Amino acid sequence: MATFLLIRLLRWSVGLLLILLITYAMMYYGAGDPIRMMFIQGEDFDTEDEVVMLALRKKYGLDEPFLAQFGNYMNNLLQGDWGRSIRIEVDRPVLDIVRFRLPISMQLGIAATVIGAVVGIALGVWAALYHNRLLDRLIVSIVLFVNGIPSFVILPMLLLLLVLQLKLIDVPYGWNGLFHIDSALPVAVIAIGVLPIIVRQTRSAMLEVKSQQYVTTARAKGVPESRIILRHMLRPVLTPVVTALGLIMIGLVNGSLFVEYILNIRGFGLLTIEGIKKVDYPIIMAVAVVGTLIIFVSNFLVDIIYPILDPRVRAQ
């Protein structure tokens, strides 16, 4: 286990370094000068004063060559200094901004993943058990229909239905906590996007497992169907589903950009949009760091859960 963790840690370190290098190079050579953007857009200054611009570049370390800038950034990052925001929240530590924004997106992503997983696995199991019958066709048809509707269409449709037509809720705006009624709509929209993937994975795995000999033997011995499903069939079915959930979780935390943008939820997704729009180098780099770490941690959790679900992997 220690060797496994050491190899993983080495791969993550090299991967993170390469991603940060590529991201920093793309910003340095193509993203534009954030200091000059302050003057052009007129948000912070009225005139283009070269003396002030040079002083600001020096303050944020943007007056040095590429390798020197990147080296300074990595050195500060290893010491826990993620830099200071240049344009979004001027001169505020980026780490403080991430600490405030990331938990909001994490709550949305985890809640949507749990709801999507529970509903999706149940629908996938039912569809497989009633293969090529009415219930199977109905579930598959609904999943295909939902899969073809992007979130930027689903969200306005739900707003029209729940707010204007049924008048069940007021227009949700901002973030008031996961257990506030306003969070139900964004969580539902994100979970709907997750649902088709989980249903397809579960249904396919279930169809493959249900024809195995040990399942036929269990039925021949008179084992109740519910016990066969829960004890003998569901565990191997969950193995590919867990893989899908790991990939889904990667995208959910930073993938709910549209939902956060429209509903003004000041989460990590909205921070990503703001950082790119305003060419805020430290914010963009923080997005790259956090996004990469989420990928690594998600893959690591999948690797840990695999042996629990499949004894063959544990034996290897």
C-alpha positions in Angstrom: 0.0 0.0 0.0 2.8 2.4 0.8 4.5 1.7 -2.5 1.2 2.3 -4.3 0.7 5.7 -2.5 4.3 6.7 -3.2 4.0 6.0 -6.9 0.7 7.9 -7.0 2.2 10.8 -5.2 5.1 10.9 -7.7 2.8 10.8 -10.7 0.6 13.5 -9.2 3.6 15.8 -8.5 4.8 15.5 -12.1 1.4 15.9 -13.5 0.6 19.0 -11.4 3.9 20.6 -12.3 3.3 20.0 -16.1 -0.3 21.4 -15.9 0.8 24.5 -14.0 3.7 25.1 -16.5 1.4 24.8 -19.5 -1.3 27.0 -17.9 1.2 29.6 -16.9 2.8 29.6 -20.4 -0.6 30.0 -22.1 -1.4 33.0 -19.9 2.1 34.6 -20.3 2.1 34.3 -24.1 -1.5 34.7 -25.0 -3.9 35.8 -22.2 -2.9 39.5 -22.3 -1.6 42.0 -19.8 -3.9 42.1 -16.7 -2.5 45.4 -15.6 -3.1 47.1 -19.0 -6.6 45.5 -19.0 -7.3 47.6 -15.8 -6.8 50.8 -17.8 -8.5 49.7 -21.0 -11.7 48.6 -19.3 -11.6 51.6 -17.0 -12.6 49.7 -13.9 -9.8 50.8 -11.7 -8.1 53.7 -13.4 -9.1 56.6 -15.6 -6.0 57.1 -17.7 -3.1 54.9 -19.0 -0.2 56.0 -16.8 2.9 54.0 -17.8 4.6 54.8 -14.5 1.7 53.4 -12.5 1.5 50.4 -14.9 5.2 49.6 -14.4 4.8 49.9 -10.6 1.9 47.6 -10.6 3.7 45.0 -12.8 6.6 45.1 -10.4 4.3 44.7 -7.4 2.7 41.5 -8.8 6.0 40.2 -10.3 4.8 40.6 -13.9 7.8 42.5 -15.0 10.2 39.5 -15.0 10.9 36.9 -17.7 8.7 33.8 -18.0 10.9 31.3 -16.2 11.6 33.8 -13.4 7.9 34.4 -12.9 7.0 30.7 -13.0 9.8 29.9 -10.6 8.7 32.6 -8.1 5.1 31.3 -8.4 6.1 27.7 -7.6 8.3 28.8 -4.8 5.5 30.8 -3.2 3.0 28.0 -3.8 5.1 25.5 -1.9 5.1 27.9 1.0 1.3 28.2 1.0 1.2 31.6 -0.8 -1.1 31.4 -3.8 -0.6 35.0 -4.7 -3.0 38.0 -4.5 -5.9 38.7 -6.8 -5.0 41.4 -9.4 -8.5 42.3 -10.6 -11.4 40.3 -9.1 -10.9 41.3 -5.4 -7.8 43.5 -5.7 -4.9 42.6 -3.5 -6.9 40.0 -1.5 -5.0 36.7 -1.0 -6.2 34.1 -3.5 -6.2 31.3 -1.0 -8.8 33.2 1.1 -11.0 33.6 -2.0 -10.7 29.9 -2.8 -11.5 28.9 0.8 -14.7 30.9 0.6 -15.8 29.9 -3.0 -14.8 26.2 -3.2 -17.0 24.8 -0.4 -20.1 26.2 -2.1 -19.4 24.4 -5.3 -18.3 21.3 -3.4 -21.7 21.2 -1.6 -23.6 21.6 -4.8 -21.5 18.9 -6.6 -21.6 16.4 -3.8 -25.3 16.8 -3.2 -26.0 16.5 -7.0 -23.8 13.4 -7.2 -25.5 11.6 -4.3 -29.0 12.4 -5.6 -28.0 11.5 -9.2 -26.3 8.2 -8.0 -29.2 7.0 -5.9 -31.9 7.8 -8.5 -29.7 6.7 -11.4 -28.7 3.4 -10.0 -32.3 2.6 -9.1 -33.5 3.4 -12.6 -30.7 1.5 -14.2 -31.5 -1.6 -12.1 -35.2 -1.4 -12.9 -34.5 -0.9 -16.6 -32.2 -4.0 -16.7 -34.6 -6.2 -14.7 -37.4 -5.3 -17.2 -35.2 -5.5 -20.2 -37.0 -4.8 -23.5 -40.3 -4.4 -21.7 -42.4 -1.2 -21.3 -40.6 0.1 -18.1 -37.2 -0.4 -19.8 -38.2 1.4 -22.9 -39.8 4.2 -20.9 -36.7 4.8 -18.7 -34.3 4.6 -21.7 -36.5 7.1 -23.6 -36.6 9.6 -20.8 -32.9 9.3 -20.2 -32.1 9.9 -23.9 -34.5 12.9 -24.0 -32.9 14.4 -20.9 -29.4 13.7 -22.2 -30.2 15.8 -25.3 -31.2 18.9 -23.3 -28.3 21.1 -22.2 -28.3 22.7 -18.7 -28.7 26.2 -20.1 -32.1 25.0 -21.5 -33.2 22.9 -18.5 -32.6 25.7 -16.0 -34.9 28.3 -17.7 -37.5 25.6 -18.3 -37.6 24.6 -14.6 -37.7 28.3 -13.7 -40.7 28.9 -15.9 -42.5 25.8 -14.6 -41.8 26.1 -10.8 -41.7 29.9 -10.5 -44.1 31.3 -13.1 -46.6 28.4 -13.7 -46.8 26.4 -10.5 -45.6 29.3 -8.2 -44.0 26.7 -5.9 -40.8 28.8 -5.2 -39.5 32.3 -5.7 -36.7 33.0 -8.1 -33.6 31.5 -6.4 -30.7 34.0 -6.4 -27.4 33.8 -4.5 -26.3 31.2 -2.0 -28.1 30.8 1.4 -26.8 27.3 2.3 -27.3 23.8 1.0 -30.4 23.2 3.1 -32.2 26.4 2.0 -35.0 26.0 -0.5 -33.1 28.1 -3.0 -30.5 25.4 -3.4 -33.0 22.8 -4.5 -33.1 24.1 -8.1 -29.4 24.3 -8.8 -28.8 20.9 -7.2 -31.7 19.4 -9.3 -30.3 20.9 -12.6 -26.8 19.6 -11.9 -28.2 16.1 -10.8 -30.3 15.9 -14.0 -27.1 16.3 -16.0 -25.5 13.4 -14.1 -28.5 11.1 -14.3 -28.2 9.8 -17.9 -24.6 8.6 -17.5 -25.3 6.7 -14.3 -28.5 5.1 -15.7 -26.6 3.9 -18.8 -23.7 2.5 -16.9 -25.9 0.7 -14.3 -28.2 -0.7 -16.9 -25.3 -2.1 -19.1 -23.5 -3.6 -16.1 -26.7 -5.1 -14.8 -27.6 -6.7 -18.1 -24.1 -8.3 -18.1 -24.3 -9.6 -14.6 -27.8 -10.9 -14.6 -26.9 -13.7 -17.1 -23.9 -14.9 -15.0 -24.0 -18.5 -13.7 -23.8 -17.6 -10.0 -27.0 -15.5 -10.4 -28.7 -18.5 -12.1 -27.5 -20.8 -9.3 -28.8 -18.5 -6.6 -32.2 -18.4 -8.3 -32.2 -22.2 -8.6 -31.6 -22.5 -4.9 -34.6 -20.4 -4.2 -32.8 -17.3 -2.9 -35.2 -14.3 -2.8 -34.9 -12.0 -5.8 -34.3 -8.9 -3.6 -31.4 -10.6 -1.9 -30.0 -11.7 -5.3 -30.1 -8.2 -6.5 -28.7 -6.5 -3.4 -26.1 -9.1 -2.5 -25.0 -10.9 -5.6 -25.7 -8.5 -8.5 -25.3 -4.9 -7.2 -21.7 -5.1 -6.0 -20.1 -6.0 -9.4 -22.5 -3.5 -11.0 -21.2 -0.7 -8.9 -17.6 -1.1 -10.1 -18.1 0.6 -13.4 -20.6 3.0 -11.9 -18.0 4.1 -9.3 -15.6 4.9 -12.2 -18.3 7.0 -13.8 -19.0 8.8 -10.5 -15.3 9.6 -10.1 -15.2 11.3 -13.5 -18.6 13.0 -12.9 -17.4 14.4 -9.6 -14.4 15.9 -11.3 -16.6 17.9 -13.7 -19.4 18.8 -11.2 -17.3 20.9 -8.8 -16.0 23.2 -11.5 -18.6 22.2 -14.2 -21.7 24.0 -12.8 -20.5 27.2 -14.4 -23.8 28.1 -16.1 -25.9 27.3 -13.0 -23.7 29.4 -10.8 -23.5 32.2 -13.3 -27.2 32.5 -13.9 -28.3 32.2 -10.3 -25.4 34.3 -9.0 -24.1 31.6 -6.8 -20.6 32.8 -5.8 -19.0 29.4 -6.0 -15.8 28.1 -7.6 -17.4 27.8 -11.0 -18.3 31.5 -11.0 -14.8 32.3 -9.8 -13.4 30.5 -12.9 -15.5 32.6 -15.2 -14.6 35.8 -13.5 -10.9 34.9 -13.5 -10.8 34.2 -17.2 -12.9 37.2 -18.2 -10.8 39.6 -16.2 -7.4 37.9 -16.9 -6.6 37.5 -13.3 -3.4 35.3 -13.4 -3.4 34.2 -9.7 -7.0 33.2 -9.9 -6.6 31.2 -13.1 -3.6 29.4 -11.6 -5.6 28.7 -8.5 -8.4 27.2 -10.6 -5.8 25.0 -12.3 -4.3 23.8 -9.0 -7.6 23.0 -7.4 -9.0 21.4 -10.5 -6.0 19.1 -10.8 -6.1 18.2 -7.2 -9.8 17.3 -7.5 -9.0 15.0 -10.4 -6.2 13.3 -8.4 -8.2 12.9 -5.2 -11.3 11.5 -7.2 -9.1 9.0 -9.0 -7.5 8.0 -5.7 -10.9 7.4 -4.0 -12.0 5.3 -7.0 -8.8 3.2 -6.6 -9.5 2.7 -2.9 -13.2 1.7 -3.4 -12.4 -0.8 -6.3 -10.9 -3.5 -4.0 -13.8 -3.1 -1.6 -16.4 -3.8 -4.4 -14.4 -6.4 -6.3 -12.4 -9.0 -4.3 -10.4 -10.0 -7.5 -8.8 -6.5 -7.5 -7.9 -6.9 -3.8 -6.3 -10.3 -4.5 -4.1 -8.8 -7.2 
